[in-house]
């Protein structure tokens, strides 16, 4: 049995619109792999294809040696899926939701009960088992969602925007938990996100833009594409100042709607120089270490929205 | 076998639990037909003179089987309409990515809807003695059997629509445009005898006509004098069984389509 998820030349079109354009990547066991992209970049389509909800137009997808077109049922047994929208029945209690899920995967009786108890303990849900799901807070519901997806001990965990609607503290907990899960149990975790801090926690990140995979690597590798630090300048007239800065300082510059972004190894000095050179035109200047957002802007020339 | 039974049962069970926890919502499925029955039944009782009946029959009595079928239809609709939302967001999606086949999912949902419809139908059957209908063992068995088949077929019909719809508004539109007319033209509201020829044909081609006919045959133990000129019990049951099979296959096919 192969230990990889391999995707080659994956293409998907809705009627005439191309949602995914020849996407290639491979994920190994024990990895947390993130798809970072703005709305409409194709990451939800990719999630739906991997979770077997839609059949792709063309391309190869192989999950641990199984072909997604011909061995769909087998693949479904390997997958645990956490949807962006709540997939719990609010009118059912926590334990009823989990039992229902277990039954769908053919688990029952003692075996199912033991597994449910194990997860309830692991997710600290022991005292809420008899509560209706609709009465739980958003964070708690999320925990039940993930417990539900893990119930049948899947080999691959797919999560669509797992931290949407969660506050930063819970988000961090979740990231940590996923890393531990991948490492200890050797499962493959694939998640989509539009949040930089969430992508930063992944072992590797694929950046999607307009259906194309524009970059792939560890967050550090991706950031190292940026030469030095980043200066972001907000001005009254971006267009004219953009040219003026390039001309005067000979630096690599990208412009988005609100800001001029300049990468430089001597960013500290550059901030001062720009302020001195164009004192009247500048509204604000920000100096920062490169983020995945800067990588996105550099690669696509557009703002991450 | 266990592989199919466990998921089908759990999907069925969930429908029952949901019903139990939202009783008030489904109450309207029985309340509305009851009000229809009392108001329209009383209103038309005096002027109802059907052709083809050997024995005097009041409209309240004539309308009764139609009302039972309407309750089955309404419950089937209420039970399936949730599929629209659950498919788009959340719960049903997680069922769709599980290894359970589409046929089993639909079977679980259809059995859930059937159980609920039957439960409501039973409540209405209890009213039958009030209008002078007396059941024997045979007639009650036939009646219940027909109700099971009808409830199953109607729930599947609801599922075919619900699995296609992107909004509950769309479902309501179809309900008014197709489901209610199917019921109106089934002999539930008026007998086919004496209507224009084209209408008689429409009623002859309507599968629910045979549902109504079987139901009437059931409660009157085949005593035709109270039923007017309707299809025989055997023919009716054959057609309802075919209706059940076709709607089940249709619902499974709809649920399997790649569009979802």
Interface residues (C-beta under 8 A of the other chain):
Chain A: X51 X52 X53 X54 X55 X73 X76 X77 X79 X81 X83 X85 X86 X87 X88 X89 X91 X92 X96 X99 X100 X101 X103 X104 X105 X106 X108 X148 X149
Chain B: X2 X3 X6 X7 X9 X10 X11 X13 X14 X17 X18 X21 X22 X89 X90 X91 X93 X94 X95 X96 X97 X98 X99 X100 X101 X258 X260
